[in-house]
């Protein structure tokens, strides 16, 4: 599974760094480093939403406050 987080300027201002750090922590905490690839990219073109995240090319809008819920529902439940 590949999870990609936008680290472009707009998403950065909306908390992309916190989202990346939380995902890194959750992946490590759940021993998923061998199953989940976490990557960064620049603008995904949906800046008006929140921090842009894709999981295997499916788009999600995430904030630092919703990162754990996103991880549990869209990553952990589907690994």
C-alpha positions as CSV (number, residue, x, y, z in Angstrom):
1,X,0.0,0.0,0.0
2,X,1.3,3.5,-0.8
3,X,0.2,6.6,1.1
4,X,1.3,9.9,-0.4
5,X,1.0,13.2,1.4
6,X,1.1,16.6,-0.4
7,X,3.9,18.7,1.0
8,X,3.3,21.7,-1.3
9,X,3.0,25.2,0.2
10,X,-0.8,25.2,0.5
11,X,-1.0,21.8,2.2
12,X,2.1,22.8,4.3
13,X,0.1,25.7,5.7
14,X,-2.8,23.4,6.5
15,X,-0.6,21.0,8.6
16,X,1.0,18.6,6.1
17,X,4.1,18.2,8.4
18,X,2.0,17.2,11.4
19,X,0.0,14.8,9.1
20,X,3.3,13.2,7.9
21,X,4.7,12.9,11.4
22,X,1.5,11.3,12.8
23,X,1.4,8.8,9.9
24,X,5.1,7.9,10.4
25,X,4.3,7.3,14.1
26,X,1.1,5.3,13.4
27,X,2.9,3.1,10.8
28,X,5.7,2.4,13.2
29,X,3.4,1.8,16.2
30,X,1.4,-0.8,14.2
31,X,4.5,-2.5,12.7
32,X,3.5,-1.7,9.2
33,X,6.8,-0.4,7.8
34,X,7.0,-3.4,5.5
35,X,3.4,-3.0,4.2
36,X,2.9,0.7,4.0
37,X,5.0,3.0,1.9
38,X,4.8,6.7,3.0
39,X,5.8,9.2,0.4
40,X,5.6,13.0,-0.2
41,X,4.7,14.9,-3.3
42,X,4.0,18.4,-4.4
43,X,0.7,19.9,-5.4
44,X,-2.1,17.4,-6.2
45,X,-4.4,20.1,-7.5
46,X,-7.0,20.0,-4.7
47,X,-5.7,22.7,-2.5
48,X,-9.1,24.0,-1.4
49,X,-9.8,20.9,0.7
50,X,-7.3,20.1,3.4
51,X,-4.0,18.3,3.3
52,X,-4.2,16.2,0.2
53,X,-3.5,12.5,0.8
54,X,-3.8,9.5,-1.5
55,X,-3.9,5.8,-0.6
56,X,-3.2,3.7,-3.7
57,X,-4.4,6.6,-5.9
58,X,-7.7,7.2,-4.0
59,X,-7.9,10.8,-2.8
60,X,-8.6,12.0,0.7
61,X,-8.6,15.3,2.5
62,X,-6.9,15.1,5.9
63,X,-6.1,17.5,8.7
64,X,-3.8,17.0,11.7
65,X,-6.9,16.4,13.8
66,X,-8.3,13.7,11.5
67,X,-5.1,11.9,10.7
68,X,-5.6,9.1,13.2
69,X,-9.2,8.4,12.1
70,X,-8.0,8.4,8.4
71,X,-5.2,5.9,9.3
72,X,-7.5,3.6,11.2
73,X,-10.2,3.6,8.6
74,X,-8.3,3.8,5.3
75,X,-4.9,2.2,6.1
76,X,-5.0,-0.1,9.1
77,X,-8.4,-1.6,8.1
78,X,-7.2,-2.3,4.6
79,X,-3.7,-3.7,5.1
